[in-house]
Amino acid sequence: MTDRLLFEIHATPVSLFEFLAAVAVFALLLLAFAALRGPGGRRRAESDAQMAALARNHAEMAGRMQTLAEILGGRQADFARAVAEKLDSSSHRVNERLETSSRATLENLGALNERLGLIDAAQARLAGLTQEVVGLKEILGNKQTRGAFGQGRMEAIVRDALPGSAYKFQHTLSTGARPDCALRLPGDDKILAVDAKFPLEAFTALKQARDGAVRKMAQARVRADLGKHIKDIAERYLLPGETQDVAILFVPSESLFAELHESFEDVIQKAHRARVLIVSPSLLMMAIQVLQALVRDALVRDQAHVIQAETRRLVEDVLRLRQRVLKLEGHFRQSQEDVSAILVSSEKIARTGERIEKIDFVQPPEGPEVLSAAQ
């Protein structure tokens, strides 16, 4: 343990042994210097005594220093071992925590990848929806394609609910006008005209208006366009003796219909006075369902004689079935009587068999005597 490094002087390492040797040499030099300066033998004797005491002290000090160095070395080893154990325990806990964190991080990354996949799929669907909306905007922006779009929705509603004899698309009137759809009411030769060419440009400008002045101009345009369209419908599709007293203007959007009723009540009143009924897809569907019920009732009335004839034949079939059931019941009754007679005969045969088994013969009422051997 004496070779343990204590400190360094100008990058030169100094061990415990070297330090003790230097201290001893320094003490001897001090004693020698004191001896050279003292007068006489007494001083030399005192110097020798002091040197001897100093040597003893030095020896004791060296022993104590060695013991202290050993103690310090042992404690240093214990301290190093404890520090190593603490480091091992800390490193183990750190490794466990790192492993747990890594596992949790991997799980979070997996979940994040799944969510990113869902987000990518949703983004792809959103991109497709955006393309569809852009296409719809292009359709609605073109007057001809927009009319075809509204007419397509109207035709789908009519075609799904009514039979082919109750409607006709692009019907030509006597004046040459051609409404988008002509509905035929039961029992009436007059048609109900439906127009699906709703003016949308003014509403588009109204939606895009940012300030009050532009908005007022757009509202004025809406009133003008709708008023002209309502007037055209009334002039073209309201013909006495050929069409009904009202005509239908189809609006292909529920939101547009709601905005029309909310902000343009004067236009709605003008349409009522002109006998033009403005309907949304849901209202047109309701009207078609009412018309469907009327068509069904008319068909029932037209086929009432057929229904009566079929009912009469059904009653005759029921009566014929009743007669056949009664005849079958007679057969069952006769069969039951025959079965009862068969049971009586079988009982007689069984009794006769028992007498034969007992050898119990009796004389018949009209026949020769037979000796009974029963006893």
SEMIMI-511321 format. One line per field, with one value per residue (C-alpha): residue number from 1; residue in three letters; x, y, z. Coordinates in steps of 0.2 Angstrom, whole numbers. Each point is the difference from the previous one (the first is absolute). Last residue first. Layout:
BEGIN
i	NUM:...
aa	ala:...
x	X:...
y	Y:...
z	Z:...
END
This chain:
BEGIN
i	375:374:373:372:371:370:369:368:367:366:365:364:363:362:361:360:359:358:357:356:355:354:353:352:351:350:349:348:347:346:345:344:343:342:341:340:339:338:337:336:335:334:333:332:331:330:329:328:327:326:325:324:323:322:321:320:319:318:317:316:315:314:313:312:311:310:309:308:307:306:305:304:303:302:301:300:299:298:297:296:295:294:293:292:291:290:289:288:287:286:285:284:283:282:281:280:279:278:277:276:275:274:273:272:271:270:269:268:267:266:265:264:263:262:261:260:259:258:257:256:255:254:253:252:251:250:249:248:247:246:245:244:243:242:241:240:239:238:237:236:235:234:233:232:231:230:229:228:227:226:225:224:223:222:221:220:219:218:217:216:215:214:213:212:211:210:209:208:207:206:205:204:203:202:201:200:199:198:197:196:195:194:193:192:191:190:189:188:187:186:185:184:183:182:181:180:179:178:177:176:175:174:173:172:171:170:169:168:167:166:165:164:163:162:161:160:159:158:157:156:155:154:153:152:151:150:149:148:147:146:145:144:143:142:141:140:139:138:137:136:135:134:133:132:131:130:129:128:127:126:125:124:123:122:121:120:119:118:117:116:115:114:113:112:111:110:109:108:107:106:105:104:103:102:101:100:99:98:97:96:95:94:93:92:91:90:89:88:87:86:85:84:83:82:81:80:79:78:77:76:75:74:73:72:71:70:69:68:67:66:65:64:63:62:61:60:59:58:57:56:55:54:53:52:51:50:49:48:47:46:45:44:43:42:41:40:39:38:37:36:35:34:33:32:31:30:29:28:27:26:25:24:23:22:21:20:19:18:17:16:15:14:13:12:11:10:9:8:7:6:5:4:3:2:1
aa	gln:ala:ala:ser:leu:val:glu:pro:gly:glu:pro:pro:gln:val:phe:asp:ile:lys:glu:ile:arg:glu:gly:thr:arg:ala:ile:lys:glu:ser:ser:val:leu:ile:ala:ser:val:asp:glu:gln:ser:gln:arg:phe:his:gly:glu:leu:lys:leu:val:arg:gln:arg:leu:arg:leu:val:asp:glu:val:leu:arg:arg:thr:glu:ala:gln:ile:val:his:ala:gln:asp:arg:val:leu:ala:asp:arg:val:leu:ala:gln:leu:val:gln:ile:ala:met:met:leu:leu:ser:pro:ser:val:ile:leu:val:arg:ala:arg:his:ala:lys:gln:ile:val:asp:glu:phe:ser:glu:his:leu:glu:ala:phe:leu:ser:glu:ser:pro:val:phe:leu:ile:ala:val:asp:gln:thr:glu:gly:pro:leu:leu:tyr:arg:glu:ala:ile:asp:lys:ile:his:lys:gly:leu:asp:ala:arg:val:arg:ala:gln:ala:met:lys:arg:val:ala:gly:asp:arg:ala:gln:lys:leu:ala:thr:phe:ala:glu:leu:pro:phe:lys:ala:asp:val:ala:leu:ile:lys:asp:asp:gly:pro:leu:arg:leu:ala:cys:asp:pro:arg:ala:gly:thr:ser:leu:thr:his:gln:phe:lys:tyr:ala:ser:gly:pro:leu:ala:asp:arg:val:ile:ala:glu:met:arg:gly:gln:gly:phe:ala:gly:arg:thr:gln:lys:asn:gly:leu:ile:glu:lys:leu:gly:val:val:glu:gln:thr:leu:gly:ala:leu:arg:ala:gln:ala:ala:asp:ile:leu:gly:leu:arg:glu:asn:leu:ala:gly:leu:asn:glu:leu:thr:ala:arg:ser:ser:thr:glu:leu:arg:glu:asn:val:arg:his:ser:ser:ser:asp:leu:lys:glu:ala:val:ala:arg:ala:phe:asp:ala:gln:arg:gly:gly:leu:ile:glu:ala:leu:thr:gln:met:arg:gly:ala:met:glu:ala:his:asn:arg:ala:leu:ala:ala:met:gln:ala:asp:ser:glu:ala:arg:arg:arg:gly:gly:pro:gly:arg:leu:ala:ala:phe:ala:leu:leu:leu:leu:ala:phe:val:ala:val:ala:ala:leu:phe:glu:phe:leu:ser:val:pro:thr:ala:his:ile:glu:phe:leu:leu:arg:asp:thr:met
x	-570:1:-4:-17:-8:-6:-18:-5:-5:-12:5:18:5:14:19:11:17:9:10:-16:-10:14:0:-18:1:14:-11:-14:11:6:-17:-5:16:-4:-17:7:13:-14:-10:16:2:-18:3:16:-8:-14:13:8:-16:-2:17:-4:-15:10:13:-13:-7:17:3:-16:5:17:-9:-11:15:9:-15:-2:19:-2:-15:10:14:-2:-4:16:10:-6:4:18:1:-6:13:14:-5:1:17:5:-5:11:15:-2:-1:16:9:-5:-16:-4:-19:-4:-18:6:-6:9:16:-1:-3:16:9:-5:6:17:12:-7:-10:14:13:-10:-2:19:4:-12:8:-7:-13:-15:-12:-18:-14:-18:-17:3:5:-10:-17:8:18:12:17:7:-7:1:17:7:-7:8:17:-1:-4:14:12:-5:-2:17:8:-7:8:17:-1:-4:15:12:-5:1:17:7:-12:6:-16:-11:10:-4:-18:-1:8:-13:-15:-11:-2:-10:-18:-14:-17:-15:-10:-19:-8:-8:-6:17:12:13:17:10:18:14:-13:0:-8:-6:-16:-10:11:15:4:19:-2:-17:-9:-14:1:18:-5:4:12:18:-3:-6:14:14:-8:1:18:5:-9:10:16:-5:-4:17:8:-8:3:18:6:-11:10:17:-5:-5:17:9:-11:5:18:-1:-9:15:12:-10:1:18:2:-10:11:15:-7:-4:18:6:-11:8:17:-3:-6:16:10:-9:4:18:1:-8:13:14:-5:-2:18:7:-8:7:17:-1:-5:15:12:-6:3:17:5:-6:10:15:-1:-2:16:9:-4:4:17:3:-5:13:13:-3:2:16:6:-4:9:15:-1:-1:15:10:-5:6:16:2:-4:13:12:-4:3:17:4:-5:11:14:-3:0:16:7:-6:9:15:3:-9:-16:0:6:-13:-14:4:1:-17:-8:8:-6:-18:1:6:-14:-13:7:-1:-18:-4:9:-9:-18:3:4:-4:9:-11:7:-3:-13:-9:-2:2:0:17:-1:-15
y	-404:9:-15:5:-13:7:-2:2:17:15:10:-6:-13:6:-3:5:-7:14:6:-1:10:14:0:2:15:8:-3:8:15:1:1:14:10:-3:7:15:3:-1:13:12:-2:5:15:4:-1:11:13:-1:4:15:6:-2:11:13:1:3:14:8:-2:9:14:2:1:14:9:-1:7:14:4:0:12:11:2:18:4:-9:8:17:-3:-5:16:10:-8:3:18:2:-8:11:16:-7:-3:18:7:-10:6:18:8:17:0:11:7:18:6:-13:4:18:-5:-11:14:12:-13:2:-2:-15:-9:1:-4:-16:-5:3:-11:-14:0:-5:14:-7:13:-8:6:4:1:-17:-1:-2:8:17:0:4:-7:14:16:-5:-8:15:12:-11:1:19:2:-12:9:17:-5:-8:15:12:-12:1:19:1:-12:10:16:-9:-7:-18:-7:-18:-8:13:-2:-19:4:11:-14:-13:2:-16:-10:-15:5:-12:1:-8:-8:1:-15:-4:-16:-3:14:0:8:9:2:11:11:1:15:-2:9:-16:-7:-12:-11:0:-14:-9:-6:-11:-14:-4:-4:12:0:-4:9:16:2:-5:12:15:-4:-2:16:10:-7:3:18:2:-8:13:15:-5:5:-13:-14:9:1:-19:-4:10:-9:-17:5:5:-16:-9:10:-3:-18:0:11:-12:-15:10:5:-19:-4:13:-7:-17:7:10:-16:-9:15:0:-19:3:14:-10:-14:12:8:-17:-4:16:-2:-17:6:14:-12:-11:15:6:-17:-2:17:-2:-17:9:14:-12:-10:16:6:-17:1:18:-6:-13:12:13:-13:-6:18:4:-16:6:18:-7:-11:15:11:-12:-2:19:2:-13:9:17:-7:-7:16:10:-12:3:18:0:-9:12:15:-8:-3:19:14:-3:6:-16:-10:11:-2:-19:0:10:-11:-16:7:4:-17:-7:11:-5:-18:1:9:-13:-14:9:2:16:2:13:11:15:-7:-14:-7:-15:-15:-17:-8:-1:-12
z	-86:-17:-10:-6:-11:-17:-4:-18:-7:2:16:-1:12:11:-2:14:-5:10:-15:-11:12:0:-19:-1:12:-12:-15:8:5:-18:-7:12:-5:-18:3:9:-15:-12:10:0:-18:-3:11:-9:-17:6:6:-17:-8:12:-5:-18:2:10:-14:-13:11:2:-19:-3:12:-9:-17:7:7:-17:-9:13:-2:-19:2:12:-12:-5:19:6:-14:5:18:-4:-11:14:12:-12:-2:19:-1:-14:10:15:-12:-7:17:5:-16:3:-8:-7:-5:-15:0:-4:16:9:-9:5:18:-1:-8:14:13:-6:15:10:-14:-12:13:4:-19:-2:15:-7:-17:-17:0:-11:-7:-1:-10:6:-9:-8:-18:-17:2:5:-3:15:-6:-11:7:19:-3:-8:14:13:-9:-2:18:5:-10:6:19:-1:-9:14:13:-9:-1:18:4:-10:10:17:-2:-3:-14:-5:6:-9:-16:1:4:-16:-11:7:-12:3:-16:8:-7:4:-10:7:-14:-4:-6:17:8:9:-1:-14:4:-14:3:-7:-8:-19:-8:-18:3:0:13:-2:14:5:13:1:16:6:-13:5:18:14:15:-6:-17:7:13:-13:-13:12:5:-18:-5:13:-6:-19:4:8:-15:-11:11:4:17:8:-9:3:19:-1:-7:13:13:-7:-1:18:5:-8:9:16:-3:-3:16:10:-6:4:17:3:-5:12:14:-3:-1:16:9:-6:6:17:2:-5:12:14:-4:0:16:9:-7:6:17:1:-5:12:14:-4:-2:17:8:-9:5:18:1:-8:13:14:-7:-2:18:7:-10:6:18:-1:-8:13:14:-8:-2:18:6:-11:6:18:-3:-8:14:13:-10:-2:19:3:-11:7:18:-7:-8:16:10:-13:1:18:0:-13:11:14:-10:-4:-8:-11:-18:-8:10:-5:-18:2:8:-14:-13:9:0:-19:-3:10:-9:-17:4:5:-16:-11:9:-2:-19:-9:-19:-10:-11:8:17:1:15:11:-11:9:0:20:-2
END
